[in-house]
């Protein structure tokens, strides 16, 4: 695999191998006073973010540095993009400057795919491109870290019933999780108002429900999504209060879940909107575990793309 642009670039076998590698990195760093491995020494990794981010950007940077790569951060506000440079010229400039990997977040769906095309030489050369979120399309490493967290919380993913709740329409996290978790054998249920479901959702490997209360008692995990108001033009629901009453995960709804169930959220959380503060801080909620797993999953992805999965057994 040269790039990671979509979860459809993965098979169940290759996704499981990445999750296994992530756990091996986790174990390799456990208890170390100096968390440093030589696995990517001499490699140059560039994060190219055209949208704001805390978790994704920091975890990729930490992942690269823990593997001894040279990590360079590029943001739109401090680059020549602010002077009018095209995305293509920016990508080619970073390639020419020596990038071995480009980690791209962009508000336009398909941006990472175009960068992979522009910087490739047609013979497998050019930097590895990792999609760190493109518009409302995909966020494959978020889905991988969510899968790792679910595996650690539930013991296995296959056969589990997982709800993805909220703003499905604008969520790249929902799309990547729906396809990856289904690929790994989970039963995925999307729970949202009809106005927040995308066109064509009937072709996804999921079922759809409009009632959160009806689905919670049979769920093994719930992935809550942020309402992405910045992407909304028009009224998708009557008011934030009504949305919270109908689709927010509060303490009453938390009690409907089985004892073993886990609650996930990709962040940032809108406390009081899609999730109550008491639920966000509950032992059932795995938000900080997701952040920790994000570093190790991104270590595994960088290692797999820049070194090769066949060397993974030596971890």
N, C-alpha and C positions, 0 to 999 in steps of 0.2 A: 504494500500500500504506500503510494507516494504522498498523498494528501489525506486529510480528514475534513471533508466538506459537508458531509451529511451522514446520518446514521445508516443510510442505505449503502454507504461505502463498506459497511461492516457485514459480516455474517454472524450468526449466533456463536460460532466457534471463535472467530477473531475478537468479538466483543468480550466473550468470557476470558480469553487469553489476556486482554488488556486489564480486566478486573483482577485477574490473578496476579499480573505483574504489579498492579497498584498495591495490592496487599503485600507483595514481596518487598516493595520499596518501603512500605509502612513498617514492616518488621526489621528491615535492614537499618532503618534510622532510629528504631525504638531504643531509648536509653542512651543514645549518643549525646555527649556533651557538645560536640561540634558536628552539626548535621550537614555533612558534606561528603558527596560521593564523586569519584572522578569520571563518571560515565560519559559526560558530554564535554570534557575538557577540550578546548580549542574550537568549539562550535559557537557560532554567533546566532542568537535568537532575538528577533525583533518583534515587539508587540506594537501593532498598528491599530490604534483605537480612534474611531471617528464618532463614538458615542461614549458618554460617561459610564464608568464602571468601577466598582470597588472589588468585589469578590473575584470576578473572572480575571481581571488584570493582575491583581496582587498574587493570586494563586499561580498563574502562569509565570510570573516573575520569580516567585519563591521556588517553584518547581525547577526552573532553569538554573537558578543560583545554587540550589542544593545539589544539582548535578554538575556543578562547576562550569556551566556554559557562561559565555559573555552575553548578558541580557541588556538590550537597548530598548527604551520606551519611546515611541513616536505617537504624538497626539495631533489631531487636526488643528487645534488652536495654536500649536507651536511649530507647525510645519509649513511648508510652502503651499499647502492646500489653502491656507488662509489668504494667500496672495493670488489664488486663482489657478494653481496647478491642478491638472487633471489627475484622477485616481490612477490611470494607466501610467502616467509619467512618474508619479510618486512610487508606484510599485516597482517600476523598472529601475528607478534610482536606488531604491533599497536593495534590490537584487544586485545591481552593479557595485554597491558598497560592500558586498560580501555576506549578505544574509544567508544562513543555512536554513532558517525557518522563519516564516512570516505568520504571525498570529493576528488575525484580522477580525475586528468588529466594525460593522458598518450599518447605517440605517436602511440601506437599500438591499432588498432581497436579491441574492445572486452575486453580490459583490465579491465574495471570497472565490467563487467559481471563476469569475472573470480574471481575477488576479492570478489564479493558478494557470489560466490559459496564457496570459500576457508574459508571465515570467518563465514559462516552460520553453524548452528548446526543441520539443518534439521527439526527443530521444531519451526522455526520462530525466533530463538534467533540470537544473533550476532549483530554487528553494522549495522545501516542504511548506505547504499552506494549510493552516488549521483555521477552520471557521469558528470564531469565538462569538458568533451571533450575527446573523444578517437579516435585518428587517424583521418581518413576521414569518420568516422561512424556517430556519433551524438553528440549533445550539447543541451540537452533538456531544461535546465534553460535559455539558450540564446533565444530559441524559445519562451519560456513563457514571458520573459521580452519584447521581440519584439511584442508579441501579446498584452501585456498590453499597450505598447506605441501606437500601432495602434488603440486600443480601445479608448484610451484617445484622440487621434488626430482625429479619424474618427467617433466616437460615437458608432460604432458597427463594427464587423468584417464580420459577415454574409452578403453575397451578394457583398462584395467589391472585386475589381480586383487588385491583388497585384503582382508586378513584382519582381522576384529575378534574379539579373543580375551579370554575370561575371563567376568566376571560380567555377562552380557547381561541377566539377569533384573532386576537392580536399577539398570541403567545408562540414564539418559536420554541420555548421550552416544552409546551404541550405537544407540539407536533413531533419533536425529536423523541420525547418520552413515550408517546403513543406507539410509535413504530419500533423503538428499541425494546421496550418492555414486552410488547406483543411478540417480537422476535425471540425473546428469552423465555417465552411460555406463559406469561401472565395474561389474565383476563383484564382488559383495560376498559373502564367505564368513564366516559366524559359526562360531567354534570355541569350544566350551565343553562341560562335562559336562552331561548331560541335566537335572540338577537346577537348573542355572543358566540355562536357556532359558525364556523366557516362554510362557505359553499363547497360542496363536494365531500363533506365529512362522511357521507354514507360509504365512500370508497376506502376509508381508513379501516384498519383492523381493530375496531372498537365497537362498543355499544354506546348509546346515548340515553341519558336520563335528564329530566328536568326537576327532579325532586331529591334534594340532598338528604332530607330526613329518612326517606325510604331506602336509600342506598347504604347509609352508614352502618347499620347492624351487621351487614354481611361483608364489610370491607376489611381487608388485611392492612391496607395503608391508604392514606389520603394525601394527595399532593395538591396543596392550595396554591393558586396563582394570584399574582398581583393584578389589580385592575389598572390597565395601562391607559390612563386618561390622556396622556400626551399623544397617543396615536388615534384618539377618538375624535371624529368630526360629526357631531350630532348626538341625539339622545338614545343610548343603547339600553338604558333602564331609567325608571322614573326619578330616582334620587339615590344618593349614596346610602341613606338610612334604609330604604326599602331593599336595596341590594344586600346590605349587611344582615337584615332580618331574614331574608330568603336564602342567601347563599354564604353567609359568613359562618365560620367555625367558632362557635362560642362554647362555654362550659357545658351547657345542656346538651349540645350535639356531641361534644367530646365524650360524654358519658354513654352515648349510644354505641360507641365503637367497642369491639371486643377488647379484652384486656391486653392482648398481644399486639394490637394494631399500632402502627407508627404514623406520625404526621410529619410531612415534609413541606418545605417552602423554598423556592429558589432565591428569594430575596430580591430587592429589599421588601420587607414586610410593611404593609400599611395596617398597623395595629388599630383595632376598632372598626376596620373596614372588612377585609376578607378574613381576618383572624383576630380573636380577642387576645389581650395581653396575657391573661391567665393561661390561655391555651399555648401561646407562643413560648411561654416559660415552663410549660409542663414537661415532666419526664418523658412523655410520649412523643414530644416534638424533637426532631433530629436535626434542627437547622445548623447548629454549630458542628455537629458530626459531618454534615454535608460539606461545610467549609473545609474542614480538615481533610476529608476524602477528596475534595477537589484538587488539593495540592498533589496528592499521590496519584490520582488518575491522570493528571496532566503531566506528571513525571513519566508515567507509563506511555502516554501518547507520544511525547517528545522522544523518548527512548525508542519506541517502536518505529517511528518515522525516520529518525536520524541515524540509528545504529542498526536496527533490524530485530524482528521478533525472534529469530533463531538464536540470538544471543541471550534471550530472556531467561533461559534455564540457568544461566550463570549468576543471576541476581542473588 
